Amino acid sequence: MYSEEFQDQIANLKADKTSGSEEIVRKAIQLIRTEIQKDPARYGNMIDLSEMLRKVIEIKKEMSALRNVLIYFMDFFQHGVVVEDLADRVIEKMDEQRTQLIDKLIPIISQCKNIVTMSRSSTIFSTLKKLSETQDTDKLPELTISESRPALEGKKLTLEVVNLGYKVNYLVDAAVGRAIKAMNPDLVLIGADTIFPNGNVVNKIGCHALAIFAFQSKIPFYVASTTLKLLLKAIPFTIQSYPSTEVWAKDRPKEVKVYNPYFEIIPANLISGFSTEYGFSTNIPDVRLVLEKEYFREMYE
């Protein structure tokens, strides 16, 4: 039986609607670390360790990052890393991936005068933060950020980047099409919750419409994500509806049903390119091929 604290933290992460997918993963890894430290001997075998990791995956079933983290844990475990050090090794791997991605993304965004984004990608925020540390304020790109209802992740991102010196155009989600036409941005940039092998991307609701507007206006639409979010094999994806009270909490007539999906699929044909720790590619299967070769090389070394 898992500790009461473990169960409570699982529930808290399930209820978290504002943290980005990688932030959720990092919180989940900390949860795993704490649980292992309580009784390392219990998780010294593959069965009990994988059982606990599967429990963590249920936090956000739609997030491929949580599934891939399980693979990272299992991979390190099979290579002889002691169970108490597994979480630290996974974090080290994630940190390395993110650093490489940021270093490759900065040259792209530093050339832009106006960038549109939706929701709050922790990777994009970290990249903007690093750029603000190396570039004069008057040379930073202007940002156009939609509110990203109902959890208002866009508002959170806006408050963060303003403190870094960025100028922001903040707007309601329904205005993104008008904003793209009026502002003619250099780039539309989003993160990802899941990247399928064919290049389709799962991200916050509203990103599909944003991609269509960008496509119609011939504005590049890029996805920035480490390969932690990339599935090597396609899995079924179900669009889930979250609590209706987030959209309409009071005085809602009983005849009104509220549909509150958080995620949707952006088709690969609307995506101009992908920025990962391996660099920029217009085709995610190319990145997947590199990743597969790396796995195979490690298996046979």
C-alpha positions in Angstrom: 0.0 0.0 0.0 1.3 3.4 -0.9 1.6 6.2 1.7 -1.2 8.6 2.3 1.1 11.5 1.2 1.7 9.7 -2.1 -2.0 9.3 -2.7 -2.6 13.0 -1.8 0.1 14.2 -4.1 -1.2 12.1 -7.0 -4.6 13.7 -6.5 -3.0 17.2 -6.4 -1.2 16.6 -9.7 -4.3 15.3 -11.3 -6.0 18.6 -10.3 -3.1 20.8 -11.6 -4.4 22.6 -14.7 -1.8 25.4 -15.0 1.5 23.7 -14.9 3.1 22.7 -18.2 3.5 19.0 -19.1 7.2 19.0 -18.3 6.5 20.7 -14.9 4.0 18.0 -14.2 6.6 15.4 -15.0 9.2 17.0 -12.8 6.7 17.1 -9.9 5.8 13.5 -10.5 9.5 12.5 -10.4 9.9 14.3 -7.1 6.9 12.3 -5.9 8.6 9.1 -7.1 11.9 10.0 -5.4 10.1 10.7 -2.1 8.2 7.4 -2.2 11.3 5.4 -3.0 13.3 7.0 -0.2 10.7 5.9 2.3 11.4 2.2 1.5 14.2 1.6 -1.1 14.2 -2.2 -0.6 10.5 -2.4 -1.6 11.3 -1.0 -5.1 14.5 -3.0 -5.7 12.7 -5.3 -8.2 11.2 -4.5 -11.6 7.6 -5.5 -10.7 7.1 -3.2 -7.7 8.9 -0.3 -9.4 6.9 -0.5 -12.6 3.7 -0.9 -10.6 4.4 2.4 -8.8 5.4 4.1 -12.0 2.2 3.0 -13.7 0.3 4.6 -10.8 2.0 7.9 -11.5 1.3 7.7 -15.3 -2.4 7.7 -14.4 -2.0 11.3 -13.2 -2.3 12.6 -16.8 -2.9 9.7 -19.2 -2.8 12.0 -22.2 0.7 13.1 -21.5 3.3 11.0 -23.4 6.0 12.6 -21.3 4.9 10.6 -18.3 5.0 7.4 -20.3 8.5 8.1 -21.6 9.7 8.9 -18.1 8.7 5.3 -17.1 10.9 4.1 -19.9 13.8 6.3 -18.7 13.4 4.8 -15.2 13.3 1.3 -16.5 16.2 1.9 -18.8 18.4 3.3 -16.0 17.3 0.5 -13.6 18.2 -2.2 -16.2 21.6 -0.6 -16.6 22.3 -1.1 -12.9 21.5 2.3 -11.4 20.6 1.8 -7.8 16.9 2.5 -7.1 17.6 5.5 -4.8 19.4 7.3 -7.6 16.9 6.7 -10.4 15.0 9.9 -10.0 18.2 12.0 -10.0 19.4 10.3 -13.2 16.1 10.9 -14.9 16.2 14.6 -13.9 19.7 14.9 -15.2 18.6 13.5 -18.6 15.7 15.9 -18.8 17.9 18.8 -17.8 20.4 17.9 -20.5 17.6 17.6 -23.1 16.1 21.0 -22.1 19.4 22.8 -22.1 20.2 21.5 -25.6 16.8 22.5 -26.9 17.0 26.0 -25.5 20.4 26.5 -27.0 19.1 25.5 -30.4 15.8 27.5 -30.1 17.3 30.8 -29.0 18.9 31.6 -32.4 15.5 31.1 -34.0 13.4 33.4 -31.7 16.2 36.0 -31.3 15.7 36.9 -35.0 11.9 37.5 -34.5 10.2 40.9 -33.8 6.9 39.4 -32.8 6.0 35.9 -31.6 2.5 34.5 -31.0 2.0 31.7 -28.5 -0.9 30.1 -26.6 -1.1 28.4 -23.1 2.2 28.2 -21.1 5.0 26.0 -22.2 7.7 25.8 -19.6 10.2 25.1 -22.3 9.2 28.3 -24.2 9.3 30.3 -20.9 12.7 29.0 -20.1 14.0 29.9 -23.5 12.5 33.4 -23.2 14.1 33.8 -19.8 17.5 32.8 -21.1 17.2 35.2 -24.1 16.3 38.1 -21.7 19.5 37.4 -19.8 21.7 37.8 -22.9 19.9 40.4 -25.0 19.0 44.1 -24.3 15.4 44.7 -23.5 14.8 46.9 -26.5 15.9 44.0 -28.8 13.6 41.4 -27.2 10.8 40.2 -29.5 7.3 41.5 -28.7 5.0 38.7 -27.6 1.4 38.1 -28.4 -0.2 35.8 -25.8 -3.8 34.5 -25.7 -5.4 34.0 -22.3 -5.9 30.2 -22.8 -9.2 29.6 -20.9 -10.4 28.2 -18.7 -7.2 27.9 -16.5 -5.7 31.1 -17.9 -2.2 29.7 -18.4 -1.6 32.6 -20.9 -2.1 35.1 -18.1 0.4 33.3 -15.9 3.0 33.4 -18.8 2.3 37.1 -19.5 3.0 38.1 -15.9 6.2 36.1 -15.9 7.6 37.4 -19.2 6.7 41.0 -18.4 8.9 40.8 -15.4 11.7 39.7 -17.7 11.4 42.9 -19.8 9.1 41.7 -22.6 6.3 43.7 -24.1 3.1 41.7 -24.5 -0.1 41.9 -26.5 -2.6 40.0 -24.4 -5.9 38.9 -25.9 -8.9 36.5 -25.6 -8.6 33.2 -27.3 -11.2 34.1 -29.9 -9.1 37.0 -31.1 -6.0 35.1 -32.2 -7.1 35.0 -35.8 -7.5 38.7 -35.9 -4.2 39.2 -34.1 -2.3 37.2 -36.6 -3.8 39.2 -39.5 -3.2 42.5 -37.8 0.2 42.0 -36.3 1.7 39.8 -39.0 4.1 38.0 -36.5 7.3 36.4 -37.6 6.5 33.1 -35.9 3.8 31.2 -34.0 5.4 29.0 -31.4 3.8 26.4 -29.0 5.0 23.6 -26.8 3.6 20.1 -26.9 2.0 17.6 -24.5 2.4 14.7 -27.0 4.0 14.3 -30.4 2.8 11.3 -32.4 5.2 9.4 -34.7 3.5 10.9 -37.8 4.1 14.5 -36.5 0.6 15.2 -35.2 0.8 17.1 -31.9 -1.4 17.1 -28.8 -1.5 20.5 -27.0 -3.9 22.9 -25.3 -7.3 23.4 -26.8 -7.3 26.3 -29.2 -3.9 25.5 -30.7 -5.5 23.8 -33.7 -7.4 27.0 -34.6 -4.2 28.9 -34.1 -2.3 26.6 -36.5 -5.1 27.1 -39.1 -4.9 30.9 -38.8 -1.1 30.7 -39.1 -1.3 28.5 -42.2 -3.8 30.8 -43.9 -1.6 33.8 -43.3 1.6 31.9 -44.3 3.1 32.4 -40.9 5.6 29.7 -39.7 4.0 27.5 -37.0 6.7 25.8 -34.9 6.5 23.3 -32.1 9.2 23.4 -29.4 9.6 20.2 -27.3 12.2 17.7 -26.2 11.8 14.2 -27.4 10.5 13.3 -23.9 7.1 14.1 -25.5 7.7 12.0 -28.6 6.0 8.6 -29.0 8.0 6.0 -30.9 4.8 4.1 -31.3 1.3 5.5 -31.8 -1.2 4.9 -29.0 -5.0 5.7 -28.8 -5.8 9.2 -27.8 -9.1 10.2 -26.3 -10.1 13.9 -25.8 -11.2 14.1 -22.2 -13.6 16.7 -20.8 -12.6 18.4 -17.5 -14.9 19.7 -14.8 -17.7 21.9 -16.1 -17.5 24.2 -13.1 -14.3 25.6 -14.6 -16.4 27.1 -17.4 -19.7 27.8 -15.8 -19.9 27.4 -12.0 -23.0 29.2 -10.9 -26.6 29.6 -12.1 -26.1 27.1 -15.0 -29.5 25.8 -16.2 -29.7 22.0 -15.9 -30.5 21.9 -19.6 -27.1 23.2 -20.4 -24.3 20.7 -20.8 -20.7 22.1 -20.6 -18.0 20.6 -22.8 -14.6 21.5 -21.4 -11.8 19.7 -23.3 -8.2 20.7 -22.4 -6.3 19.2 -25.2 -6.7 18.6 -29.0 -4.7 17.3 -31.9 -2.9 19.7 -34.3 -2.4 17.9 -37.7 1.2 17.6 -38.9 0.4 19.3 -42.2 -0.3 22.5 -40.3 3.1 22.4 -38.6 6.0 24.1 -40.3 8.7 22.7 -38.1 9.8 21.1 -34.9 12.6 22.3 -32.6 14.0 19.5 -30.3 17.3 18.9 -28.5 18.5 17.5 -31.8 17.9 20.8 -33.6 15.3 22.0 -36.1 13.5 19.7 -38.5 10.5 20.2 -40.8 9.6 16.5 -40.3 9.2 14.8 -36.9 9.7 11.3 -38.3 13.3 12.4 -39.1 13.8 13.2 -35.4 12.2 9.9 -34.5 14.6 8.0 -36.7 17.6 9.7 -35.0 16.1 8.8 -31.6 15.5 5.2 -32.6 19.1 4.9 -33.8 20.4 6.2 -30.5 18.3 3.7 -28.5 19.5 0.8 -30.7 23.1 1.9 -30.3 22.8 2.0 -26.5 21.2 -1.4 -26.5 24.1 -3.1 -28.4 27.0 -1.2 -26.8 
